[in-house]
Amino acid sequence: MTPALQYLDASQGLLNRVRDQLPLIQKAADMFAQTILAGQMVHVFGSGHSRILVEEMWPRYGSFPGFNPIVELSLTFHNLVVGANGQRQAMFLENVSGLANRILRNFDLKPGDSALVISSSGCNVVPVEMAEEFQKRGVKVVGIISTVHSQASTSRHREGKKLQDFSDIVLDTGAPVGDAMIKIENLDTPVAPGSTVGGCLLVNAIKAEVADRLTKAGQPPKVLTAGAVVGAAKATELFEAAYDEHARRIAPYYAGLGA
């Protein structure tokens, strides 16, 4: 079997793992839909490559307002690799205690808010403290991790806590220890990670369930939709309406700061 086919087979295993978690996905969707129906925000955070799942949730085609994507460039700006703004600095900052608190100082969180925090290992300081800070403020948290990778990893949190310790619901991407899924002959280390595949399945399954709940409640979401589907004029109308709704939803989170 070729490495590509091995990866596709392994990805099928991730799909099966996500399918097994449908009851938890439903619970997460219930939580998020309740927040959005109340006119509030689901705060979404990921550092490192977990930012991919933040942007997968919103804003992109097939997504809708109600989610607040919190992405710090200092933790996620990977394309330069080395030099100024390089990967070494980002990995260092990802384990600086107190940074999560400073990030959340920018938002006046509300009772009834909820949050999604993503970290494959669940062990780096900033995402763990982000979930911890959310819970301190009464915000319920859904955590996405790789369960086996997290179990095999050592937390850098001051008390040895992991993301799952500050999550009301924990979802598993199904990715293996170390994330990479494919072993190549005569290569000592595996390649081709799986956490993004499993994570994207999770966030889009949640997204679909939330859209269903909002629609059934009489508040169908304004979904970013391609012109090839609805025509250019309607697509533009949806984009403008969705961005305007996002602005209205996020504005109260700045209005009360320092008051």
Backbone hydrogen bonds, N-H to C=O, Kabsch-Sander energy under -0.5 kcal/mol:
donor,donor_aa,acceptor,acceptor_aa,energy
6,Q,2,T,-2.3
7,Y,3,P,-2.3
8,L,4,A,-2.2
9,D,5,L,-2.5
10,A,6,Q,-2.5
11,S,7,Y,-2.4
12,Q,8,L,-1.7
13,G,9,D,-1.5
14,L,10,A,-1.4
15,L,11,S,-2.2
16,N,12,Q,-2.2
17,R,13,G,-2.1
18,V,14,L,-2.4
19,R,15,L,-2.5
20,D,16,N,-1.9
21,Q,17,R,-0.5
21,Q,18,V,-1.5
22,L,19,R,-1.6
24,L,21,Q,-0.7
25,I,21,Q,-2.4
26,Q,22,L,-2.5
27,K,23,P,-1.8
28,A,24,L,-2.5
29,A,25,I,-2.4
30,D,26,Q,-2.3
31,M,27,K,-2.1
32,F,28,A,-2.6
33,A,29,A,-2.8
34,Q,30,D,-2.1
35,T,31,M,-1.7
36,I,32,F,-2.5
37,L,33,A,-2.9
38,A,34,Q,-1.1
39,G,36,I,-2.0
40,Q,35,T,-2.1
42,V,66,G,-2.9
43,H,41,M,-0.7
43,H,114,S,-2.6
44,V,68,N,-2.8
45,F,116,L,-2.7
46,G,70,I,-0.8
47,S,118,I,-0.6
48,G,75,L,-1.6
50,S,47,S,-1.7
51,R,48,G,-1.5
52,I,49,H,-1.6
53,L,50,S,-1.0
54,V,50,S,-1.1
55,E,51,R,-2.3
56,E,52,I,-1.5
57,M,53,L,-1.4
58,W,54,V,-1.5
62,G,224,L,-3.6
63,S,60,R,-1.6
68,N,42,V,-3.0
70,I,44,V,-3.4
70,I,68,N,-0.7
71,V,69,P,-0.8
73,L,71,V,-0.6
75,L,72,E,-1.6
76,T,72,E,-0.7
76,T,73,L,-1.0
77,F,73,L,-1.9
78,H,76,T,-1.5
81,V,78,H,-1.2
82,V,80,L,-3.0
86,G,83,G,-1.5
87,Q,81,V,-3.3
88,R,81,V,-0.6
90,A,86,G,-1.6
91,M,87,Q,-2.6
92,F,88,R,-1.9
93,L,89,Q,-2.9
94,E,90,A,-1.7
95,N,92,F,-1.7
96,V,93,L,-1.9
97,S,95,N,-0.7
99,L,96,V,-1.4
102,R,98,G,-1.7
103,I,99,L,-2.3
104,L,100,A,-2.4
105,R,101,N,-1.0
106,N,103,I,-1.6
107,F,104,L,-2.0
108,D,253,Y,-2.8
109,L,107,F,-1.3
113,D,110,K,-2.1
114,S,41,M,-1.2
115,A,140,K,-2.1
116,L,43,H,-2.9
117,V,142,V,-2.6
118,I,45,F,-2.4
119,S,144,I,-2.6
126,V,94,E,-2.6
128,V,124,N,-1.7
129,E,125,V,-3.2
130,M,126,V,-2.3
131,A,127,P,-2.0
132,E,128,V,-2.2
133,E,129,E,-3.0
134,F,130,M,-2.4
135,Q,131,A,-2.4
136,K,132,E,-2.1
137,R,133,E,-1.3
137,R,134,F,-0.7
138,G,135,Q,-1.8
139,V,134,F,-2.5
140,K,113,D,-1.1
140,K,138,G,-0.5
142,V,115,A,-2.6
143,G,141,V,-0.5
143,G,169,I,-3.0
144,I,117,V,-2.3
145,I,143,G,-0.5
145,I,171,L,-2.5
146,S,120,S,-2.7
147,T,145,I,-0.7
150,S,146,S,-2.9
151,Q,147,T,-2.4
152,A,148,V,-1.5
153,S,149,H,-0.5
153,S,150,S,-1.0
155,S,153,S,-0.5
156,R,123,C,-2.4
157,H,161,K,-0.5
160,G,157,H,-2.1
163,L,122,G,-2.2
165,D,162,K,-1.9
166,F,162,K,-0.5
166,F,163,L,-1.7
167,S,164,Q,-1.1
168,D,141,V,-2.3
169,I,141,V,-1.6
171,L,143,G,-3.1
173,T,145,I,-2.5
179,D,176,P,-2.4
180,A,178,G,-1.8
181,M,191,V,-0.8
181,M,192,A,-2.5
182,I,191,V,-2.6
187,L,184,I,-2.1
191,V,182,I,-2.7
194,G,179,D,-1.1
198,G,194,G,-2.4
199,G,195,S,-2.8
200,C,196,T,-2.8
201,L,197,V,-2.0
202,L,198,G,-2.0
203,V,199,G,-2.7
204,N,200,C,-2.1
205,A,201,L,-1.9
206,I,202,L,-2.5
207,K,203,V,-2.5
208,A,204,N,-2.4
209,E,205,A,-2.0
210,V,206,I,-2.7
211,A,207,K,-2.6
212,D,208,A,-2.0
213,R,209,E,-2.0
214,L,210,V,-2.7
215,T,211,A,-2.3
216,K,212,D,-2.3
217,A,213,R,-1.5
218,G,215,T,-1.7
219,Q,214,L,-2.8
223,V,221,P,-1.1
224,L,63,S,-2.7
229,V,226,A,-1.7
230,V,226,A,-1.9
231,G,227,G,-2.4
235,A,231,G,-2.4
236,T,232,A,-2.3
237,E,233,A,-2.2
238,L,234,K,-2.6
239,F,235,A,-2.5
240,E,236,T,-2.6
241,A,237,E,-2.4
242,A,238,L,-2.7
243,Y,239,F,-2.6
244,D,240,E,-2.3
245,E,241,A,-2.3
246,H,242,A,-2.3
247,A,243,Y,-2.2
248,R,244,D,-2.3
249,R,245,E,-2.6
250,I,246,H,-2.5
251,A,247,A,-1.9
253,Y,250,I,-1.6
254,Y,251,A,-1.8
255,A,251,A,-1.5
256,G,252,P,-0.9
257,L,254,Y,-1.3
259,A,256,G,-1.8
